[in-house]
Amino acid sequence: MTGRAQALAFAAALALVLAAVSSAASAGEANRSSVSLVPLFNANQRFKPKKTYKLRLRARERSGAPVAGDEISFSLRHGPGKASTPLAARKVKDGVFEVPFKPMGPGQYALVASVRGQPEASIPPVRLGVIGYADGIVEVPVKEDAEVMRHRGNSKGKSAR
């Protein structure tokens, strides 16, 4: 093979590789959502249980056009793998929605949007953290319980200061 033939073969192979990479990139873009969901509140805020918050979010198409109210729905998930609970959203203005959030207990929540019936996973969820203590009995491991009892025995009826 001459030097010129080798250069042509290399160029052809390079063109095939670039075409394959380009088509894979465009397929990846097709799988991504064409809608962006932006919280209009401090997403790092820690919420309190059993209090209702009105969370506002902006939903826009990649082109910048607002998402219509009849094309979007919201749901809430508490913890990984849990079922979603539908939330009633109110359209505030074009592309801006208000969703009531009333966490019943502490933990991690995910506010999930679905646009035009797309799967929930197509738009990244908005993560929400709720502070507080869990209701009910909390079991203390035996080792820690023994340590607490040992310290109580040393006080011999004196009040703790």
Buried (B, 14 or more C-beta within 10 A) or exposed (E): EEEEEEEEEEEEEEEEEEEEEEEEEEEEEEEEBBBBBEBEBEBEEEBEBEEEBEBBBBBBBEEEEBBBBEBBBBBBBBEEEEEBEEBEBEBBEEBBBBBBBEBEEBBEBBBBBBBEEBEBEBBEBBEBBBEBEEEEEEEEEEEEEEEEEEEEEEEEEEEEE
